[in-house]
């Protein structure tokens, strides 16, 4: 096995593990979290007052660290043409912001706890709760940059056939799910209900994880 093949397999393994850790929120199906998955933010699972908060914060931290490591490795050793470099930079930003998300969790669950929502609106929650919204936004922006740019790189540079075939559909769906999520967040913050905020955001993170899994398989196989 050549050094290039070993590097591709290492990169693929890091991304695959990152995608798996980023999907840990799905374990809410088995755990009595007390949150409504159709309405609650995914981040509320990791809030400091939630029963399984430490577990979900840990999986977010692991996911971010793995994707950040993979992206930095690719930037150092891989394709540096514009779309590829932009995509890996986006994933590095996503990974770093996801680590920050885990270290700056929500203090409580505003969609499930009216008292929490009232304190949030009044600005009475810890600074980390407010900063979490910023790091989450940065993570989404980085993920979307990575998804779009690396999908374009796969098609334009004629590499990673699996990503070139399925990437456009996943990218389009991820952008649509992001639009749904942002609209629902705006509605919730203006007092007009949640608009199934939880469902939209869960679809968004599921698509990001799915795209990461396709990327992982693609880079592990190289050009084959």
Secondary structure, DSSP 4 states (H G I P E B T S, - for coil): --HHHHHHHHHHHHHHHHHHHHTGGGGGGTS-----TTTS-GGGGG-TTSTTHHHHHHHHHHHHHHHHHHHHHHHHHS--SHHHHHHHHHHHHHHHHHHHHHHS--SS-TTT-HHHHHHHHTT-S-HHHHHHHHHHHHHHHHHHHHHHHHHHHHHHTT--HHHHHHHHHHHHHHHHHHHHHHHHHHHHHTTS--TTHHHHHHHHHHHHHHHHHHHHHHHHHTT-
